[in-house]
């Protein structure tokens, strides 16, 4: 009878260790799942921002295409561009880089 009690006690200890191990593994997996869900949310936000940026760039490109093809507009030379500051009282002129246009 004593051997049976020892055997059953060992089986109970092994089962308890298995339960603890599986619970620990479940917690680790749940934490990993939450981390991946947060990453998915961040990627979705970034994707939306990229789509917005793409639509903005596409709209500007489309406007430039219509302006040059249908309205026969063109970007003026640097010598023809003058920017007047409304903040300063002396109407100072500022030069403009071609890249800013």
Backbone as ProteinMPNN parsed JSONL, in Angstrom:
{"seq_chain_A": "XXXXXXXXXXXXXXXXXXXXXXXXXXXXXXXXXXXXXXXXXXXXXXXXXXXXXXXXXXXXXXXXXXXXXXXXXXXXXXXXXXXXXXXXXXXXXXXXXXXXX", "coords_chain_A": {"N_chain_A": [[0.815, -1.198, 0.0], [1.982, 1.219, 0.674], [3.761, 1.661, -1.385], [2.025, 2.097, -3.452], [0.819, 4.496, -2.626], [3.046, 6.207, -2.719], [3.618, 6.041, -5.444], [1.233, 7.106, -6.531], [1.378, 9.652, -5.438], [3.671, 10.637, -6.731], [2.722, 10.628, -9.359], [0.708, 12.551, -9.082], [2.305, 14.794, -8.512], [3.756, 15.017, -10.914], [1.634, 15.533, -12.674], [0.776, 17.983, -11.627], [3.047, 19.568, -12.096], [2.994, 19.466, -14.88], [0.606, 20.849, -15.366], [1.267, 23.392, -14.374], [3.378, 24.038, -16.068], [2.07, 24.063, -18.577], [0.26, 26.153, -18.14], [2.013, 28.283, -17.803], [3.174, 28.345, -20.353], [0.891, 28.967, -21.829], [0.396, 31.562, -20.907], [2.707, 32.873, -21.842], [2.316, 32.609, -24.597], [-0.059, 34.076, -24.876], [0.817, 36.641, -24.175], [2.576, 37.072, -26.291], [0.749, 37.015, -28.385], [-0.772, 39.341, -27.812], [1.233, 41.254, -28.192], [1.747, 40.94, -30.925], [-0.742, 41.684, -31.934], [-0.804, 44.385, -31.241], [1.281, 45.25, -32.862], [0.135, 44.728, -35.334], [-1.922, 46.609, -35.32], [-0.404, 48.964, -35.282], [0.864, 48.708, -37.754], [-1.362, 48.858, -39.418], [-2.175, 51.497, -38.996], [0.069, 52.824, -39.985], [-0.118, 51.979, -42.642], [-2.508, 53.231, -43.431], [-1.66, 55.887, -43.246], [0.292, 55.9, -45.233], [-1.3, 55.394, -47.479], [-2.828, 57.73, -47.508], [-0.799, 59.61, -47.925], [0.064, 58.751, -50.436], [-2.218, 59.249, -51.976], [-2.293, 62.005, -51.774], [0.093, 62.746, -53.061], [-0.436, 61.68, -55.584], [-2.62, 63.225, -56.292], [-1.47, 65.758, -56.503], [0.311, 65.296, -58.574], [-1.507, 64.691, -60.595], [-2.865, 67.131, -60.816], [-0.758, 68.762, -61.687], [-0.267, 67.55, -64.17], [-2.685, 68.017, -65.572], [-2.61, 70.797, -65.567], [-0.341, 71.344, -67.119], [-0.837, 69.976, -69.548], [-3.569, 70.405, -70.473], [-4.182, 73.076, -69.814], [-1.962, 74.335, -70.659], [0.015, 75.362, -68.997], [3.055, 76.339, -67.319], [5.958, 76.001, -65.222], [7.309, 78.945, -63.958], [10.427, 80.673, -64.699], [13.217, 80.959, -62.42], [13.999, 83.584, -62.18], [11.697, 84.947, -62.607], [10.145, 84.553, -60.409], [8.897, 85.865, -57.447], [8.7, 86.247, -54.023], [6.696, 87.631, -51.62], [6.786, 88.686, -48.359], [4.249, 88.784, -45.989], [4.352, 89.165, -43.34], [6.542, 90.688, -42.488], [7.162, 94.197, -42.453], [8.568, 95.556, -44.394], [8.394, 94.464, -46.944], [10.198, 92.445, -47.943], [12.052, 90.571, -50.351], [12.291, 87.144, -51.139], [14.389, 84.533, -52.165], [13.68, 81.624, -54.178], [14.083, 78.157, -54.218], [14.262, 75.87, -56.943], [13.502, 73.298, -56.38], [11.627, 73.481, -54.35], [9.264, 74.045, -55.569]], "CA_chain_A": [[0.0, 0.0, 0.0], [2.862, 2.37, 0.739], [4.293, 1.886, -2.723], [0.93, 2.662, -4.243], [0.698, 5.904, -2.205], [4.202, 6.94, -3.262], [3.405, 6.089, -6.896], [0.153, 8.059, -6.796], [1.9, 10.983, -5.102], [4.551, 11.037, -7.838], [1.866, 10.94, -10.508], [0.068, 13.84, -8.783], [3.328, 15.841, -8.658], [4.021, 15.156, -12.342], [0.462, 16.205, -13.249], [0.807, 19.375, -11.174], [4.104, 20.245, -12.86], [2.496, 19.609, -16.246], [-0.396, 21.923, -15.378], [1.979, 24.664, -14.19], [4.12, 24.293, -17.303], [1.147, 24.435, -19.648], [-0.275, 27.478, -17.808], [3.085, 29.24, -18.107], [3.265, 28.413, -21.811], [-0.298, 29.695, -22.3], [0.607, 32.992, -20.615], [3.707, 33.386, -22.786], [1.684, 32.722, -25.916], [-1.021, 35.177, -24.842], [1.585, 37.891, -24.23], [3.059, 37.198, -27.659], [-0.418, 37.37, -29.194], [-1.063, 40.768, -27.592], [2.302, 42.027, -28.833], [1.525, 40.893, -32.368], [-1.936, 42.473, -32.229], [-0.393, 45.796, -31.193], [2.067, 45.484, -34.073], [-0.817, 44.773, -36.451], [-2.601, 47.911, -35.249], [0.573, 49.974, -35.712], [1.043, 48.576, -39.201], [-2.58, 49.349, -40.07], [-2.112, 52.961, -38.932], [1.099, 53.236, -40.939], [-0.669, 51.733, -43.982], [-3.452, 54.314, -43.709], [-0.887, 57.104, -43.483], [0.921, 55.78, -46.551], [-2.343, 55.566, -48.487], [-3.147, 59.151, -47.548], [0.326, 60.278, -48.571], [0.035, 58.385, -51.848], [-3.304, 59.969, -52.641], [-1.892, 63.412, -51.837], [1.094, 62.873, -54.122], [-1.101, 61.412, -56.854], [-3.467, 64.362, -56.612], [-0.603, 66.851, -56.95], [0.797, 64.918, -59.899], [-2.642, 64.818, -61.519], [-3.091, 68.57, -61.015], [0.329, 69.26, -62.548], [-0.47, 67.013, -65.515], [-3.781, 68.764, -66.192], [-2.178, 72.179, -65.774], [0.609, 71.45, -68.222], [-1.362, 69.468, -70.819], [-4.826, 71.021, -70.919], [-4.171, 74.533, -69.663], [-0.694, 74.801, -71.221], [0.746, 76.12, -67.981], [4.406, 75.861, -67.047], [6.591, 76.617, -64.06], [8.111, 80.086, -64.406], [11.854, 80.669, -64.376], [13.523, 81.495, -61.094], [14.101, 85.04, -62.248], [10.346, 85.497, -62.657], [9.449, 84.267, -59.154], [9.159, 86.768, -56.324], [7.84, 85.965, -52.886], [6.577, 88.799, -50.76], [6.393, 88.289, -47.016], [3.216, 89.638, -45.427], [4.621, 89.339, -41.911], [7.459, 91.817, -42.325], [6.572, 95.428, -42.962], [9.36, 96.177, -45.451], [8.173, 93.731, -48.197], [11.458, 91.841, -48.376], [11.925, 89.502, -51.325], [12.974, 85.924, -50.745], [14.609, 83.68, -53.337], [13.032, 80.329, -54.089], [14.746, 77.059, -54.911], [13.406, 75.211, -57.919], [13.039, 72.069, -55.774], [10.485, 73.755, -53.489], [8.058, 74.105, -56.386]], "C_chain_A": [[0.863, 1.268, 0.0], [3.436, 2.698, -0.647], [3.226, 2.526, -3.618], [0.74, 4.138, -3.906], [1.842, 6.739, -2.773], [4.032, 7.107, -4.771], [2.329, 7.114, -7.265], [0.583, 9.493, -6.482], [2.809, 11.491, -6.209], [3.744, 11.395, -9.087], [1.166, 12.288, -10.3], [1.052, 14.989, -8.952], [3.625, 16.078, -10.141], [2.861, 15.871, -13.027], [0.437, 17.682, -12.866], [1.869, 20.163, -11.93], [3.682, 20.441, -14.316], [1.486, 20.732, -16.361], [0.269, 23.287, -15.256], [2.722, 25.032, -15.474], [3.191, 24.73, -18.428], [0.528, 25.81, -19.397], [0.752, 28.56, -18.132], [3.221, 29.425, -19.616], [2.08, 29.187, -22.391], [-0.149, 31.187, -22.048], [1.624, 33.597, -21.568], [3.099, 33.579, -24.17], [0.672, 33.864, -25.967], [-0.31, 36.525, -24.895], [2.123, 38.121, -25.643], [1.922, 37.593, -28.605], [-0.763, 38.843, -29.041], [-0.025, 41.647, -28.266], [2.095, 42.074, -30.342], [0.282, 41.68, -32.775], [-1.624, 43.966, -32.199], [0.405, 46.147, -32.437], [1.158, 45.572, -35.292], [-1.554, 46.106, -36.484], [-1.661, 49.011, -35.727], [0.795, 49.914, -37.217], [-0.178, 49.07, -39.963], [-2.6, 50.879, -40.087], [-1.09, 53.476, -39.944], [0.604, 53.064, -42.377], [-1.646, 52.843, -44.375], [-2.725, 55.621, -44.003], [-0.222, 57.074, -44.859], [-0.099, 55.932, -47.674], [-2.731, 57.03, -48.634], [-2.042, 59.929, -48.254], [0.343, 59.986, -50.067], [-1.059, 59.14, -52.591], [-2.977, 61.452, -52.771], [-0.894, 63.628, -52.965], [0.444, 62.661, -55.48], [-1.962, 62.592, -57.27], [-2.606, 65.512, -57.133], [-0.076, 66.552, -58.351], [-0.302, 65.078, -60.941], [-2.922, 66.294, -61.824], [-2.019, 69.153, -61.934], [0.148, 68.786, -63.983], [-1.571, 67.776, -66.249], [-3.347, 70.195, -66.501], [-1.242, 72.299, -66.965], [0.01, 71.025, -69.56], [-2.59, 70.225, -71.313], [-4.797, 72.54, -70.858], [-2.895, 75.176, -70.195], [0.072, 75.701, -70.248], [2.138, 75.531, -67.816], [4.948, 76.591, -65.82], [7.457, 77.771, -64.548], [9.587, 79.922, -64.022], [12.062, 81.274, -62.993], [13.57, 83.023, -61.097], [12.718, 85.705, -62.247], [9.584, 85.31, -61.345], [9.885, 85.249, -58.076], [8.169, 86.441, -55.226], [7.875, 87.16, -51.96], [6.064, 88.334, -49.406], [5.365, 89.273, -46.475], [3.459, 89.929, -43.954], [5.505, 90.552, -41.678], [6.864, 93.051, -42.997], [7.327, 96.01, -44.148], [9.284, 95.425, -46.778], [9.467, 93.16, -48.765], [11.194, 90.7, -49.346], [12.776, 88.32, -50.876], [13.181, 85.08, -51.999], [14.03, 82.297, -53.093], [13.855, 79.311, -54.844], [13.758, 76.402, -55.856], [12.803, 73.941, -57.33], [11.804, 72.29, -54.901], [9.186, 73.776, -54.29], [7.711, 72.721, -56.783]], "O_chain_A": [[0.496, 2.271, -0.613], [3.573, 3.863, -1.019], [3.524, 3.395, -4.436], [0.522, 4.95, -4.805], [1.625, 7.851, -3.254], [4.274, 8.186, -5.312], [2.502, 7.893, -8.202], [0.196, 10.431, -7.178], [2.726, 12.66, -6.587], [4.06, 12.36, -9.783], [1.046, 13.076, -11.238], [0.689, 16.043, -9.474], [3.732, 17.226, -10.572], [3.087, 16.731, -13.877], [0.111, 18.533, -13.694], [1.625, 21.292, -12.356], [3.982, 21.474, -14.914], [1.498, 21.486, -17.334], [-0.113, 24.231, -15.947], [2.699, 26.183, -15.911], [3.501, 25.674, -19.154], [0.295, 26.56, -20.345], [0.41, 29.616, -18.666], [3.367, 30.551, -20.093], [2.242, 29.968, -23.329], [-0.53, 31.996, -22.894], [1.431, 34.711, -22.054], [3.341, 34.589, -24.831], [0.557, 34.545, -26.986], [-0.768, 37.446, -25.572], [2.12, 39.251, -26.131], [2.111, 38.404, -29.512], [-1.02, 39.525, -30.033], [-0.367, 42.676, -28.849], [2.251, 43.125, -30.963], [0.256, 42.28, -33.85], [-2.121, 44.725, -33.032], [0.226, 47.223, -33.007], [1.382, 46.395, -36.18], [-1.784, 46.667, -37.555], [-2.066, 49.89, -36.488], [0.901, 50.948, -37.877], [-0.041, 49.641, -41.045], [-2.997, 51.484, -41.083], [-1.347, 54.439, -40.667], [0.874, 53.908, -43.231], [-1.618, 53.334, -45.503], [-3.119, 56.372, -44.894], [-0.176, 58.084, -45.561], [0.2, 56.531, -48.707], [-2.939, 57.516, -49.745], [-2.316, 60.8, -49.08], [0.607, 60.879, -50.873], [-0.846, 59.613, -53.708], [-3.339, 62.085, -53.762], [-1.017, 64.58, -53.736], [0.743, 63.387, -56.429], [-2.034, 62.929, -58.452], [-2.978, 66.169, -58.104], [-0.023, 67.435, -59.207], [-0.047, 65.551, -62.049], [-3.185, 66.652, -62.972], [-2.319, 69.934, -62.837], [0.387, 69.55, -64.918], [-1.407, 68.139, -67.414], [-3.67, 70.739, -67.557], [-1.339, 73.253, -67.738], [0.303, 71.631, -70.591], [-2.63, 70.641, -72.471], [-5.323, 73.214, -71.744], [-2.754, 76.399, -70.187], [0.697, 76.681, -70.653], [2.37, 74.365, -68.134], [4.457, 77.654, -65.439], [8.261, 77.591, -65.463], [9.935, 79.137, -63.139], [11.212, 81.995, -62.47], [13.213, 83.663, -60.108], [12.592, 86.886, -61.923], [8.49, 85.852, -61.187], [11.076, 85.439, -57.827], [6.963, 86.365, -55.457], [8.94, 87.637, -51.568], [5.032, 87.668, -49.317], [5.597, 90.481, -46.504], [2.845, 90.831, -43.384], [5.25, 91.351, -40.777], [6.149, 92.944, -43.993], [6.794, 96.87, -44.848], [10.064, 95.734, -47.679], [9.787, 93.373, -49.934], [10.23, 89.952, -49.187], [13.851, 88.496, -50.302], [12.262, 84.924, -52.803], [13.904, 81.852, -51.952], [14.28, 79.559, -55.972], [12.555, 76.382, -55.595], [11.71, 73.538, -57.729], [11.007, 71.367, -54.73], [8.115, 73.544, -53.73], [6.722, 72.509, -57.483]]}, "name": "protein", "num_of_chains": 1, "seq": "XXXXXXXXXXXXXXXXXXXXXXXXXXXXXXXXXXXXXXXXXXXXXXXXXXXXXXXXXXXXXXXXXXXXXXXXXXXXXXXXXXXXXXXXXXXXXXXXXXXXX"}
